[in-house]
Amino acid sequence: MDEKSYYSRLLVALLMVLCFGVIVLQYVCPTSDCQLLHLASLSSRLGGRAPGDRMNGAGAGDPYSSEDGALFRFVPRFNFTTKDLNRAVDFNIKGNDVIVFLHIQKTGGTTFGRHLVRNIQLERPCECHAGQKKCTCYRPGKLDTWLFSRFSTGWSCGLHADWTELTNCVPSFMGNRESQERHRTPSRNYYYITILRDPVWRYLSEWRHVQRGATWKASKHMCDGRSPTLSELPSCYTGDDWSGCSLEEFMVCPYNLANNRQTRMLADLSLVGCYNLSVMSESQRWAMLLESAKRNLRNMAFFGLTEYQRKTQYLFEHTFRLSFIAPFTQLNGTRAASVEVESETQRRIRELNQWDVELYEYARDLFLQRFQYARQQERREARQRRLQERRRLRAKVKPWWGVTGKAVFKPTKEPPMTEQSPTFSEEKRVDAGQTLESETEGQVEDNWLEEDDSETILDYLENVEQWR
């Protein structure tokens, strides 16, 4: 036989076998589910995402584990309940629910506020026009807003209103809007959110802002129905503003609201007599404010940290089931970061903001535990979907491997039949047949899931996150 003819026939035979295999595969898995299943398993083993899984930002792999180059492991300090950690809410943007953004100065709230009105995928996006500070954020099919923030409703409850002001003002403000529009809406759910920042860098950022002329004179500081008197809240400067002040001047003023601002703005001030400092001692006052701030922060629907932009984005999306269009960017080149501060000065700033320091440590611990809890929950749900998909494919492919899922029960010795026990013998045979049938199906399932024997170990390794 000619060698060339032999190789030609061999090639034709191989092509025919390949075509036959493709036909069989298409018959068994007409939608190529088997191939996708294999790729999903391979992806999970490599630590990546299965095809079709949502990537939170550009780049391969986990975008959260090495945020800011953090390499050392996070060790929780506080014990939180499952209710504290699982903050996913049933936010109904088409109903009457409202997100209320508590904007604390110099925490990156302006950037986050812009994300809320410009960067969320919505059925009816907010309408933002050039030259206008506010955007119109209406619900689908309604002339009603779902967002209470600086960039949607303006400073309607005062400039940088705190928790005490917002919780007393927002419901009445929304009620007034309803009466002006001549219709009544059912009771609303208000979901409060905020952003916190490292106290030292927030303090330095506020100093630089005040140094450039910022005053926030328009802030009302409403509490128990009134604003504080001048004696209750003296000013740190005599002129129109405090522009040009040195860091030392900024730090020595005992009435400076920059000191422990985050604790004060998140606490219920009515518990300590608002701005009347004679009600109780200073230490007792701040201890009560700190506990109130922790409680309010814990009960908020969501809060983020400036130092963890990607995790903040992830937790917001997980909480409200809303998705951002573009990923958040971690910017470390702020004006505060450019300030060279000696270690002794930083120590003094931390002492001035000791309550904010304690609040931030508490908030950071809660934030990272919530992030870890949400990621573990996401992995469990993804694993459950993979198992359900494999069971569906097993039901398709099982007949091709000669497994029908049924077994015939054949006892080695037929027990004698008597008039007293025919029913009993029949029940025994049925029970044994069912047992053998379930064992056979269990063996088939074990064979199909054999490739996932190490998934438990892999899941554990994936949960050992590297934290900042």
Stockholm file with secondary structure:
# STOCKHOLM 1.0

chainA/1-468         MDEKSYYSRLLVALLMVLCFGVIVLQYVCPTSDCQLLHLASLSSRLGGRAPGDRMNGAGAGDPYSSEDGALFRFVPRFNFTTKDLNRAVDFNIKGNDVIVFLHIQKTGGTTFGRHLVRNIQLERPCECHAGQKKCTCYRPGKLDTWLFSRFSTGWSCGLHADWTELTNCVPSFMGNRESQERHRTPSRNYYYITILRDPVWRYLSEWRHVQRGATWKASKHMCDGRSPTLSELPSCYTGDDWSGCSLEEFMVCPYNLANNRQTRMLADLSLVGCYNLSVMSESQRWAMLLESAKRNLRNMAFFGLTEYQRKTQYLFEHTFRLSFIAPFTQLNGTRAASVEVESETQRRIRELNQWDVELYEYARDLFLQRFQYARQQERREARQRRLQERRRLRAKVKPWWGVTGKAVFKPTKEPPMTEQSPTFSEEKRVDAGQTLESETEGQVEDNWLEEDDSETILDYLENVEQWR
#=GR chainA/1-468 SS CCHHHHHHHHHHHHHHHHHHHHHHHHHHCTTCHHHHHHHHHHHHHTTSCCTTCCCSSSSSSCSSTTGGGCCSCCCCCSCCCHHHHCCCCCCCTTTTCEEEEECCTTSSHHHHHHHHHHSBCCSSCCBCCTTCSCCBCBCTTSSCBSEESTTTTCSTTCTTCCHHHHHHHHHHHHHHHHHHTTCCCCCCCEEEEEEECCHHHHHHHHHHHHHTTCCCTTCCCCBTTBCCCTTTSCCSCSSSCCTTCCHHHHHHCTTCTTTTHHHHHHSCGGGGTTTCTTSSCHHHHHHHHHHHHHHHHHHSSEEEETTCHHHHHHHHHHHHTCCBSSCCCCCCCCTTTTCCCCHHHHHHHHHHTHHHHHHHHHHHHHHHHHHHHHHHHHHHHHHHHHHHHHHHHHHHHGGGGTCCSCCCCCCSSCCCCCTTSHHHHHHHHHHHHHHHHHHHHHHHHHHHTGGGTTHHHHHHHHHSCCCC
#=GC SS_cons         CCHHHHHHHHHHHHHHHHHHHHHHHHHHCTTCHHHHHHHHHHHHHTTSCCTTCCCSSSSSSCSSTTGGGCCSCCCCCSCCCHHHHCCCCCCCTTTTCEEEEECCTTSSHHHHHHHHHHSBCCSSCCBCCTTCSCCBCBCTTSSCBSEESTTTTCSTTCTTCCHHHHHHHHHHHHHHHHHHTTCCCCCCCEEEEEEECCHHHHHHHHHHHHHTTCCCTTCCCCBTTBCCCTTTSCCSCSSSCCTTCCHHHHHHCTTCTTTTHHHHHHSCGGGGTTTCTTSSCHHHHHHHHHHHHHHHHHHSSEEEETTCHHHHHHHHHHHHTCCBSSCCCCCCCCTTTTCCCCHHHHHHHHHHTHHHHHHHHHHHHHHHHHHHHHHHHHHHHHHHHHHHHHHHHHHHHGGGGTCCSCCCCCCSSCCCCCTTSHHHHHHHHHHHHHHHHHHHHHHHHHHHTGGGTTHHHHHHHHHSCCCC
//
